[in-house]
Amino acid sequence: MASGVKVDNSVIEKFHEFKIKKNIGYLVCGFSEDISKIVILKEGVNKVPQNAPANEKNKKWAEMLEELPENDVRYAVIDIFYETSEGSRAEIFFIAWAPDTATIKRKMLCASSKDALKNALQGIRNHLQATCKSDLDLAAIISEKTKSKAPDTATIKRKMLCASSKDALKNALQGIRNHLQATCKSDLDLAAIISEKTKSK
């Protein structure tokens, strides 16, 4: 259910500046005091040259995390830079921050207003929902982003066949609750799988 909270025009204007001019490192948004609109609470400055390596550009991630309070909700927009076999990549991420220590009323407000902000900030394909800082581990996010869904050595036709047939086999083999998607043998490291399985949620 929508909250009725509006997105302030300044948020949209700053988002366009963030995308085009590259002088803004990140944007952190929240609610105005009367809770009538979503406004910018913090504008990070981009201090690193455009030709700097990805790890240097990503140092602003830690600064952004410091702007997320332990007991209140926020939204954030930031670039993430990473390397692939085809070269450097950059993508914009939208973060909805709703820590467990925030009040139920604020968490509900964050959830019900999120789509209005996402729709206003057009062109963002990556969305993260976080309740604690460990949900925003940059290395894990980049690792997940760069994982392909089928071995690079397989043909496109075989990858598509695998993806389109997977559900039919899973439905036929009823009662299996654990599923793994692997692109290389390292994805099937038994110790890592057991460790992930036994981790508390």
MDAnalysis code that builds the backbone (N, CA, C; Angstrom):
import MDAnalysis as mda
import numpy as np

u = mda.Universe.empty(603, n_residues=201, atom_resindex=np.repeat(np.arange(201), 3), trajectory=True)
u.add_TopologyAttr("name", ["N", "CA", "C"] * 201)
u.add_TopologyAttr("resid", np.arange(1, 202))
u.add_TopologyAttr("resname", ["MET", "ALA", "SER", "GLY", "VAL", "LYS", "VAL", "ASP", "ASN", "SER", "VAL", "ILE", "GLU", "LYS", "PHE", "HIS", "GLU", "PHE", "LYS", "ILE", "LYS", "LYS", "ASN", "ILE", "GLY", "TYR", "LEU", "VAL", "CYS", "GLY", "PHE", "SER", "GLU", "ASP", "ILE", "SER", "LYS", "ILE", "VAL", "ILE", "LEU", "LYS", "GLU", "GLY", "VAL", "ASN", "LYS", "VAL", "PRO", "GLN", "ASN", "ALA", "PRO", "ALA", "ASN", "GLU", "LYS", "ASN", "LYS", "LYS", "TRP", "ALA", "GLU", "MET", "LEU", "GLU", "GLU", "LEU", "PRO", "GLU", "ASN", "ASP", "VAL", "ARG", "TYR", "ALA", "VAL", "ILE", "ASP", "ILE", "PHE", "TYR", "GLU", "THR", "SER", "GLU", "GLY", "SER", "ARG", "ALA", "GLU", "ILE", "PHE", "PHE", "ILE", "ALA", "TRP", "ALA", "PRO", "ASP", "THR", "ALA", "THR", "ILE", "LYS", "ARG", "LYS", "MET", "LEU", "CYS", "ALA", "SER", "SER", "LYS", "ASP", "ALA", "LEU", "LYS", "ASN", "ALA", "LEU", "GLN", "GLY", "ILE", "ARG", "ASN", "HIS", "LEU", "GLN", "ALA", "THR", "CYS", "LYS", "SER", "ASP", "LEU", "ASP", "LEU", "ALA", "ALA", "ILE", "ILE", "SER", "GLU", "LYS", "THR", "LYS", "SER", "LYS", "ALA", "PRO", "ASP", "THR", "ALA", "THR", "ILE", "LYS", "ARG", "LYS", "MET", "LEU", "CYS", "ALA", "SER", "SER", "LYS", "ASP", "ALA", "LEU", "LYS", "ASN", "ALA", "LEU", "GLN", "GLY", "ILE", "ARG", "ASN", "HIS", "LEU", "GLN", "ALA", "THR", "CYS", "LYS", "SER", "ASP", "LEU", "ASP", "LEU", "ALA", "ALA", "ILE", "ILE", "SER", "GLU", "LYS", "THR", "LYS", "SER", "LYS"])
u.atoms.positions = np.array([
    [0.846, -1.195, 0.000],
    [0.000, 0.000, 0.000],
    [0.877, 1.240, 0.000],
    [0.575, 2.192, -0.888],
    [1.366, 3.414, -0.984],
    [1.116, 4.309, 0.222],
    [2.153, 5.037, 0.619],
    [2.055, 5.874, 1.814],
    [1.488, 7.254, 1.519],
    [1.519, 7.671, 0.266],
    [1.094, 9.020, -0.081],
    [2.197, 10.051, 0.053],
    [3.378, 9.629, 0.516],
    [4.520, 10.536, 0.624],
    [5.054, 10.841, -0.775],
    [5.309, 12.114, -1.053],
    [5.778, 12.548, -2.365],
    [7.304, 12.597, -2.399],
    [7.833, 12.485, -3.600],
    [9.273, 12.639, -3.803],
    [9.547, 14.091, -4.173],
    [10.356, 14.759, -3.372],
    [10.661, 16.165, -3.627],
    [11.409, 16.307, -4.960],
    [11.114, 17.374, -5.700],
    [11.744, 17.588, -7.005],
    [13.262, 17.677, -6.917],
    [13.765, 18.152, -5.785],
    [15.215, 18.289, -5.627],
    [15.912, 16.929, -5.671],
    [15.205, 15.872, -5.232],
    [15.775, 14.529, -5.269],
    [15.980, 14.094, -6.716],
    [14.986, 14.326, -7.548],
    [15.072, 13.949, -8.961],
    [16.154, 14.753, -9.662],
    [16.230, 16.042, -9.362],
    [17.242, 16.902, -9.981],
    [18.656, 16.447, -9.605],
    [18.857, 16.153, -8.335],
    [20.180, 15.702, -7.879],
    [20.528, 14.329, -8.446],
    [19.514, 13.492, -8.633],
    [19.768, 12.171, -9.213],
    [20.265, 12.311, -10.653],
    [19.653, 13.208, -11.411],
    [20.110, 13.439, -12.787],
    [21.538, 13.984, -12.796],
    [21.836, 14.860, -11.858],
    [23.199, 15.395, -11.744],
    [24.174, 14.276, -11.364],
    [23.744, 13.413, -10.476],
    [24.562, 12.262, -10.061],
    [24.916, 11.387, -11.263],
    [23.960, 11.147, -12.145],
    [24.176, 10.278, -13.303],
    [25.033, 10.937, -14.381],
    [24.839, 12.227, -14.591],
    [25.457, 12.885, -15.747],
    [26.806, 13.519, -15.423],
    [26.857, 14.296, -14.357],
    [28.072, 15.068, -14.072],
    [29.145, 14.284, -13.330],
    [28.748, 13.237, -12.608],
    [29.675, 12.372, -11.889],
    [30.455, 13.094, -10.773],
    [29.953, 14.255, -10.338],
    [30.619, 14.959, -9.244],
    [30.007, 14.615, -7.888],
    [28.902, 13.871, -7.899],
    [28.253, 13.425, -6.671],
    [28.592, 11.956, -6.455],
    [29.107, 11.639, -5.277],
    [29.511, 10.260, -4.995],
    [28.345, 9.355, -4.646],
    [27.381, 9.885, -3.899],
    [26.199, 9.111, -3.502],
    [25.147, 10.054, -2.969],
    [23.926, 9.581, -2.881],
    [22.820, 10.348, -2.309],
    [22.158, 9.513, -1.219],
    [21.913, 10.121, -0.080],
    [21.161, 9.468, 0.999],
    [19.884, 10.268, 1.217],
    [18.750, 9.592, 1.148],
    [17.453, 10.256, 1.264],
    [16.691, 9.743, 2.482],
    [15.781, 10.587, 2.937],
    [14.926, 10.224, 4.060],
    [13.658, 11.054, 3.996],
    [12.963, 11.128, 5.106],
    [11.686, 11.830, 5.140],
    [11.826, 13.215, 5.768],
    [11.044, 14.153, 5.242],
    [11.007, 15.491, 5.831],
    [10.419, 15.403, 7.233],
    [10.589, 16.457, 8.010],
    [10.139, 16.434, 9.410],
    [8.636, 16.191, 9.527],
    [7.864, 16.707, 8.568],
    [6.411, 16.492, 8.622],
    [5.990, 15.222, 7.877],
    [6.964, 14.461, 7.423],
    [6.745, 13.179, 6.741],
    [5.830, 13.339, 5.517],
    [5.920, 14.471, 4.856],
    [5.090, 14.696, 3.672],
    [5.825, 14.375, 2.376],
    [7.170, 14.318, 2.453],
    [7.929, 14.063, 1.225],
    [9.284, 13.433, 1.534],
    [9.850, 12.832, 0.496],
    [11.197, 12.265, 0.576],
    [12.175, 13.320, 0.094],
    [13.204, 13.580, 0.902],
    [14.170, 14.643, 0.604],
    [15.593, 14.094, 0.710],
    [16.544, 14.864, 0.195],
    [17.950, 14.480, 0.317],
    [18.476, 14.913, 1.685],
    [19.088, 13.979, 2.398],
    [19.663, 14.267, 3.703],
    [21.185, 14.388, 3.652],
    [21.794, 13.732, 2.663],
    [23.245, 13.776, 2.535],
    [23.640, 13.599, 1.078],
    [24.547, 14.445, 0.637],
    [25.084, 14.375, -0.719],
    [26.590, 14.162, -0.624],
    [27.044, 12.980, -0.995],
    [28.470, 12.684, -0.926],
    [29.220, 13.284, -2.103],
    [30.418, 13.741, -1.861],
    [31.238, 14.340, -2.910],
    [32.121, 13.269, -3.543],
    [32.166, 13.254, -4.859],
    [33.016, 12.308, -5.569],
    [34.431, 12.876, -5.631],
    [35.353, 12.302, -4.860],
    [36.712, 12.835, -4.736],
    [37.726, 12.113, -5.619],
    [37.314, 11.035, -6.276],
    [38.252, 10.182, -7.005],
    [38.135, 10.438, -8.507],
    [39.244, 10.536, -9.236],
    [39.205, 10.739, -10.694],
    [38.487, 9.599, -11.409],
    [37.902, 9.895, -12.552],
    [37.157, 8.898, -13.303],
    [38.027, 7.738, -13.793],
    [39.323, 8.004, -13.974],
    [40.217, 6.950, -14.469],
    [40.878, 6.147, -13.344],
    [40.447, 6.367, -12.116],
    [40.999, 5.631, -10.972],
    [40.516, 4.178, -11.016],
    [41.257, 3.242, -10.399],
    [40.817, 1.835, -10.369],
    [39.539, 1.672, -9.557],
    [38.867, 0.550, -9.787],
    [37.567, 0.306, -9.163],
    [37.628, 0.363, -7.644],
    [38.677, -0.217, -7.041],
    [38.737, -0.237, -5.572],
    [38.865, 1.162, -4.984],
    [39.493, 2.076, -5.713],
    [39.587, 3.460, -5.248],
    [38.226, 4.154, -5.348],
    [37.534, 3.930, -6.451],
    [36.220, 4.544, -6.639],
    [35.212, 4.034, -5.613],
    [35.386, 2.789, -5.180],
    [34.433, 2.189, -4.244],
    [34.674, 2.578, -2.788],
    [35.704, 3.381, -2.510],
    [35.960, 3.804, -1.123],
    [34.817, 4.643, -0.573],
    [34.049, 5.285, -1.452],
    [32.910, 6.091, -0.992],
    [31.804, 5.215, -0.400],
    [31.859, 3.909, -0.669],
    [30.858, 2.995, -0.110],
    [30.877, 3.041, 1.415],
    [32.062, 3.023, 1.987],
    [32.192, 3.079, 3.449],
    [31.651, 4.397, 3.997],
    [31.867, 5.495, 3.273],
    [31.331, 6.794, 3.697],
    [29.810, 6.757, 3.696],
    [29.243, 6.158, 2.653],
    [27.792, 6.068, 2.558],
    [27.214, 5.257, 3.715],
    [27.883, 4.157, 4.066],
    [27.395, 3.323, 5.169],
    [27.331, 4.097, 6.481],
    [28.277, 5.015, 6.680],
    [28.292, 5.824, 7.903],
    [27.071, 6.735, 8.005],
    [26.442, 7.009, 6.870],
    [25.269, 7.886, 6.851],
    [23.957, 7.137, 7.100],
    [24.052, 5.827, 7.267],
    [22.856, 5.022, 7.542],
    [22.740, 4.812, 9.043],
    [21.773, 5.449, 9.704],
    [21.676, 5.382, 11.168],
    [21.256, 4.006, 11.673],
    [21.607, 3.724, 12.895],
    [21.317, 2.418, 13.481],
    [19.850, 2.244, 13.836],
    [19.107, 3.344, 13.996],
    [17.735, 3.227, 14.498],
    [16.699, 3.963, 13.654],
    [17.032, 4.248, 12.397],
    [16.057, 4.918, 11.532],
    [16.259, 4.457, 10.088],
    [15.269, 4.722, 9.264],
    [15.278, 4.249, 7.878],
    [15.890, 5.302, 6.950],
    [16.411, 4.830, 5.834],
    [16.978, 5.704, 4.810],
    [16.869, 5.009, 3.450],
    [17.053, 5.817, 2.408],
    [17.269, 5.300, 1.061],
    [18.608, 5.850, 0.590],
    [19.287, 5.092, -0.257],
    [20.565, 5.566, -0.782],
    [20.702, 5.169, -2.247],
    [21.446, 5.995, -2.982],
    [21.766, 5.726, -4.385],
    [23.267, 5.889, -4.539],
    [23.915, 4.882, -5.134],
    [25.370, 4.919, -5.250],
    [25.824, 4.055, -6.427],
    [26.942, 4.424, -7.041],
    [27.565, 3.599, -8.078],
    [28.422, 2.520, -7.426],
    [28.448, 1.347, -8.031],
    [29.405, 0.311, -7.663],
    [30.258, 0.003, -8.890],
    [31.557, -0.045, -8.684],
    [32.498, -0.304, -9.774],
    [33.121, -1.685, -9.579],
    [33.276, -2.412, -10.678],
    [33.877, -3.741, -10.595],
    [34.516, -4.106, -11.927],
    [35.364, -5.128, -11.873],
    [36.089, -5.585, -13.061],
    [35.517, -6.920, -13.543],
    [35.437, -7.077, -14.841],
    [35.041, -8.342, -15.448],
    [36.088, -8.733, -16.481],
    [35.918, -9.903, -17.069],
    [36.846, -10.344, -18.106],
    [36.777, -9.457, -19.339],
    [35.696, -8.698, -19.448],
    [35.510, -7.813, -20.594],
    [35.898, -6.373, -20.291],
    [36.340, -6.106, -19.045],
    [36.759, -4.758, -18.690],
    [36.030, -4.201, -17.481],
    [36.181, -2.916, -17.240],
    [35.580, -2.258, -16.077],
    [34.086, -2.025, -16.293],
    [33.340, -2.135, -15.199],
    [31.898, -1.907, -15.240],
    [31.496, -1.012, -14.078],
    [30.398, -0.275, -14.266],
    [29.832, 0.558, -13.200],
    [28.313, 0.461, -13.283],
    [27.668, 0.272, -12.152],
    [26.213, 0.200, -12.127],
    [25.690, 0.948, -10.911],
    [24.514, 1.528, -11.074],
    [23.879, 2.267, -9.989],
    [23.040, 1.312, -9.149],
    [23.157, 1.453, -7.838],
    [22.376, 0.634, -6.907],
    [21.460, 1.521, -6.079],
    [20.244, 1.035, -5.856],
    [19.273, 1.678, -4.962],
    [19.193, 0.837, -3.696],
    [19.332, 1.482, -2.548],
    [19.330, 0.774, -1.263],
    [18.173, 1.277, -0.401],
    [17.391, 0.345, 0.104],
    [16.373, 0.668, 1.104],
    [16.881, 0.157, 2.447],
    [17.136, 1.073, 3.364],
    [17.726, 0.757, 4.664],
    [16.638, 0.831, 5.736],
    [16.336, -0.322, 6.355],
    [15.320, -0.376, 7.408],
    [15.815, -1.297, 8.526],
    [16.645, -0.794, 9.417],
    [17.225, -1.642, 10.469],
    [16.168, -2.169, 11.430],
    [16.461, -3.302, 12.031],
    [15.525, -3.918, 12.976],
    [15.236, -3.011, 14.164],
    [16.176, -2.126, 14.492],
    [16.012, -1.239, 15.646],
    [15.144, -0.021, 15.358],
    [14.782, 0.194, 14.090],
    [13.858, 1.285, 13.764],
    [12.461, 0.924, 14.259],
    [11.630, 1.922, 14.507],
    [10.271, 1.649, 14.968],
    [9.461, 0.984, 13.850],
    [8.452, 0.258, 14.225],
    [7.593, -0.408, 13.247],
    [6.970, 0.622, 12.315],
    [6.571, 1.762, 12.875],
    [5.953, 2.810, 12.062],
    [6.906, 3.306, 10.985],
    [8.184, 3.505, 11.337],
    [9.166, 4.005, 10.357],
    [9.475, 2.933, 9.310],
    [9.538, 1.678, 9.735],
    [9.803, 0.599, 8.774],
    [8.648, 0.459, 7.786],
    [7.431, 0.585, 8.274],
    [6.271, 0.527, 7.386],
    [6.261, 1.713, 6.428],
    [6.655, 2.860, 6.914],
    [6.723, 4.055, 6.072],
    [7.770, 3.873, 4.975],
    [8.900, 3.306, 5.341],
    [9.972, 3.057, 4.373],
    [9.496, 2.091, 3.289],
    [8.839, 1.011, 3.700],
    [8.382, 0.000, 2.756],
    [7.305, 0.540, 1.814],
    [6.377, 1.321, 2.358],
    [5.250, 1.804, 1.551],
    [5.623, 2.973, 0.641],
    [6.745, 3.623, 0.916],
    [7.181, 4.773, 0.109],
    [8.271, 4.409, -0.896],
    [8.807, 3.214, -0.773],
    [9.963, 2.814, -1.582],
    [9.670, 2.855, -3.081],
    [8.531, 2.321, -3.486],
    [8.231, 2.251, -4.920],
    [8.085, 3.638, -5.541],
    [7.546, 4.580, -4.785],
    [7.400, 5.942, -5.310],
    [8.769, 6.534, -5.642],
    [9.747, 6.299, -4.770],
    [11.093, 6.812, -5.007],
    [11.763, 6.055, -6.149],
    [11.634, 4.729, -6.172],
    [12.230, 3.925, -7.243],
    [11.667, 4.335, -8.605],
    [10.381, 4.608, -8.674],
    [9.761, 5.007, -9.935],
    [10.212, 6.399, -10.374],
    [10.498, 7.257, -9.400],
    [10.954, 8.617, -9.721],
    [12.395, 8.626, -10.222],
    [13.208, 7.697, -9.686],
    [14.616, 7.615, -10.076],
    [14.762, 6.559, -11.164],
    [14.407, 6.927, -12.364],
    [14.349, 5.958, -13.458],
    [15.733, 5.524, -13.926],
    [15.822, 4.256, -14.323],
    [17.064, 3.743, -14.880],
    [17.907, 2.922, -13.924],
    [17.418, 2.711, -12.691],
    [18.168, 1.902, -11.725],
    [17.648, 0.470, -11.792],
    [18.531, -0.470, -12.106],
    [18.122, -1.871, -12.245],
    [18.494, -2.719, -11.039],
    [19.342, -2.177, -10.163],
    [19.834, -2.951, -9.018],
    [19.245, -2.393, -7.721],
    [18.569, -3.250, -6.966],
    [17.908, -2.828, -5.727],
    [18.322, -3.730, -4.574],
    [18.664, -3.118, -3.460],
    [19.062, -3.854, -2.267],
    [18.164, -3.463, -1.103],
    [17.730, -4.459, -0.336],
    [16.975, -4.241, 0.895],
    [17.871, -4.662, 2.047],
    [18.154, -3.761, 2.973],
    [19.100, -4.064, 4.045],
    [18.496, -3.754, 5.407],
    [18.743, -4.657, 6.359],
    [18.301, -4.448, 7.741],
    [19.487, -4.320, 8.697],
    [20.686, -4.629, 8.204],
    [21.899, -4.476, 9.003],
    [23.068, -4.246, 8.046],
    [24.188, -3.757, 8.575],
    [25.319, -3.403, 7.725],
    [25.908, -4.624, 7.007],
    [25.786, -5.806, 7.606],
    [26.322, -7.005, 6.954],
    [25.576, -7.323, 5.659],
    [24.334, -6.834, 5.520],
    [23.593, -7.007, 4.265],
    [24.209, -6.182, 3.140],
    [25.065, -5.236, 3.503],
    [25.659, -4.326, 2.523],
    [27.161, -4.535, 2.401],
    [27.586, -5.784, 2.536],
    [29.005, -6.124, 2.348],
    [29.347, -5.964, 0.871],
    [30.216, -5.023, 0.564],
    [30.486, -4.666, -0.826],
    [31.083, -5.822, -1.608],
    [32.022, -6.548, -1.016],
    [32.658, -7.668, -1.709],
    [31.626, -8.720, -2.095],
    [30.694, -9.008, -1.202],
    [29.659, -10.014, -1.479],
    [28.717, -9.530, -2.586],
    [28.396, -8.252, -2.577],
    [27.508, -7.690, -3.602],
    [28.165, -7.775, -4.976],
    [29.437, -7.406, -5.046],
    [30.152, -7.462, -6.320],
    [30.283, -8.902, -6.794],
    [30.576, -9.821, -5.868],
    [30.700, -11.232, -6.219],
    [29.404, -11.758, -6.820],
    [28.287, -11.414, -6.209],
    [26.985, -11.848, -6.712],
    [26.686, -11.233, -8.074],
    [27.092, -9.984, -8.233],
    [26.825, -9.276, -9.482],
    [27.610, -9.859, -10.650],
    [28.812, -10.293, -10.396],
    [29.693, -10.746, -11.472],
    [29.552, -12.233, -11.782],
    [28.753, -12.957, -10.978],
    [28.552, -14.379, -11.255],
    [27.692, -14.541, -12.500],
    [28.145, -15.370, -13.424],
    [27.311, -15.723, -14.583],
    [26.435, -16.902, -14.190],
    [25.470, -17.213, -15.016],
    [24.510, -18.260, -14.693],
    [24.789, -19.592, -15.379],
    [25.789, -19.676, -16.189],
    [26.157, -20.929, -16.839],
    [27.618, -20.850, -17.200],
    [28.310, -21.993, -17.366],
    [29.741, -21.955, -17.660],
    [30.039, -21.154, -18.917],
    [31.107, -20.375, -18.876],
    [31.473, -19.568, -20.032],
    [31.790, -20.430, -21.250],
    [32.213, -21.677, -21.017],
    [32.608, -22.544, -22.120],
    [31.412, -23.175, -22.828],
    [30.230, -23.103, -22.237],
    [29.037, -23.649, -22.875],
    [28.548, -22.698, -23.957],
    [27.894, -23.253, -24.979],
    [27.340, -22.403, -26.030],
    [26.107, -21.678, -25.502],
    [25.750, -20.588, -26.122],
    [24.563, -19.836, -25.713],
    [23.322, -20.717, -25.804],
    [23.250, -21.526, -26.866],
    [22.093, -22.410, -27.053],
    [21.964, -23.402, -25.901],
    [23.092, -23.976, -25.461],
    [23.068, -24.943, -24.358],
    [22.739, -24.262, -23.026],
    [23.246, -23.035, -22.831],
    [22.915, -22.291, -21.604],
    [21.417, -22.027, -21.538],
    [20.838, -21.587, -22.655],
    [19.401, -21.301, -22.698],
    [18.588, -22.567, -22.478],
    [19.051, -23.687, -23.049],
    [18.360, -24.963, -22.862],
    [18.380, -25.392, -21.400],
    [19.529, -25.227, -20.764],
    [19.668, -25.558, -19.343],
    [18.714, -24.723, -18.495],
    [18.693, -23.405, -18.739],
    [17.856, -22.497, -17.947],
    [16.374, -22.779, -18.131],
    [15.971, -23.052, -19.385],
    [14.547, -23.256, -19.674],
    [14.024, -24.624, -19.223],
    [14.928, -25.584, -19.025],
    [14.505, -26.938, -18.645],
    [14.622, -27.199, -17.146],
    [15.287, -26.317, -16.431],
    [15.596, -26.539, -15.017],
    [14.335, -26.752, -14.169],
    [13.345, -25.884, -14.341],
    [12.153, -25.974, -13.496],
    [11.384, -27.276, -13.714],
    [11.363, -27.763, -14.955],
    [10.655, -29.013, -15.241],
    [11.272, -30.171, -14.457],
    [12.598, -30.216, -14.410],
    [13.269, -31.282, -13.666],
    [13.074, -31.125, -12.167],
    [13.177, -29.882, -11.665],
    [12.978, -29.637, -10.238],
    [11.570, -30.043, -9.797],
    [10.563, -29.738, -10.632],
    [9.185, -30.089, -10.293],
    [8.973, -31.593, -10.302],
    [9.694, -32.279, -11.181],
    [9.558, -33.729, -11.254],
    [10.214, -34.413, -10.059],
    [11.315, -33.826, -9.572],
    [12.037, -34.402, -8.426],
    [11.553, -33.732, -7.143],
    [10.369, -34.066, -6.735],
    [9.727, -33.401, -5.602],
    [10.441, -33.697, -4.288],
    [10.414, -32.718, -3.397],
    [10.956, -32.903, -2.056],
    [12.367, -32.384, -1.867],
    [12.970, -31.829, -2.914],
    [14.326, -31.271, -2.793],
    [14.207, -29.781, -2.480],
    [14.715, -29.379, -1.333],
    [14.593, -27.979, -0.904],
    [15.839, -27.145, -1.164],
    [16.950, -27.796, -1.460],
    [18.215, -27.075, -1.630],
    [18.651, -27.118, -3.093],
    [18.857, -25.921, -3.652],
    [19.235, -25.827, -5.061],
    [20.482, -24.953, -5.206],
    [21.396, -25.387, -6.040],
    [22.628, -24.631, -6.292],
    [22.729, -24.304, -7.769],
    [23.156, -23.091, -8.065],
    [23.440, -22.676, -9.443],
    [24.950, -22.522, -9.561],
    [25.585, -23.294, -10.443],
    [27.046, -23.294, -10.533],
    [27.516, -22.956, -11.940],
    [28.554, -22.148, -12.016],
    [29.150, -21.795, -13.305],
    [30.565, -22.347, -13.442],
    [31.131, -22.808, -12.323],
    [32.472, -23.390, -12.347],
    [32.610, -24.303, -11.136],
    [33.649, -25.137, -11.098],
    [33.814, -26.115, -10.025],
    [33.970, -25.450, -8.651],
    [34.535, -24.238, -8.639],
    [34.731, -23.562, -7.347],
    [33.399, -23.195, -6.690],
    [32.328, -23.065, -7.501],
    [31.000, -22.794, -6.942],
    [30.461, -23.995, -6.169],
    [31.089, -25.168, -6.361],
    [30.627, -26.396, -5.717],
    [31.586, -26.868, -4.635],
    [32.289, -25.924, -4.031],
    [33.197, -26.250, -2.927],
    [32.355, -26.720, -1.731],
    [32.553, -27.958, -1.324],
    [31.694, -28.570, -0.311],
    [31.780, -27.850, 1.029],
    [32.995, -27.475, 1.431],
    [33.163, -26.791, 2.720],
    [32.403, -25.469, 2.738],
    [32.457, -24.734, 1.634],
    [31.758, -23.444, 1.552],
    [30.245, -23.644, 1.582],
    [29.772, -24.704, 0.912],
    [28.334, -24.981, 0.893],
    [27.834, -25.325, 2.288],
    [28.588, -26.171, 2.998],
    [28.195, -26.538, 4.365],
    [28.241, -25.332, 5.288],
    [29.266, -24.503, 5.121],
    [29.392, -23.297, 5.944],
    [28.205, -22.371, 5.733],
    [27.806, -22.187, 4.472],
    [26.665, -21.322, 4.167],
    [25.369, -21.901, 4.728],
    [25.242, -23.229, 4.664],
    [24.040, -23.899, 5.135],
    [23.880, -23.788, 6.639],
    [24.997, -23.816, 7.360],
    [24.931, -23.805, 8.826],
    [24.954, -22.410, 9.420],
    [25.156, -21.396, 8.562],
    [25.126, -20.018, 9.054],
    [23.720, -19.659, 9.503],
    [23.618, -18.955, 10.614],
    [22.307, -18.490, 11.060],
    [21.860, -17.366, 10.167],
    [20.562, -17.172, 10.098],
    [19.997, -16.137, 9.262],
    [19.889, -14.824, 10.016],
])
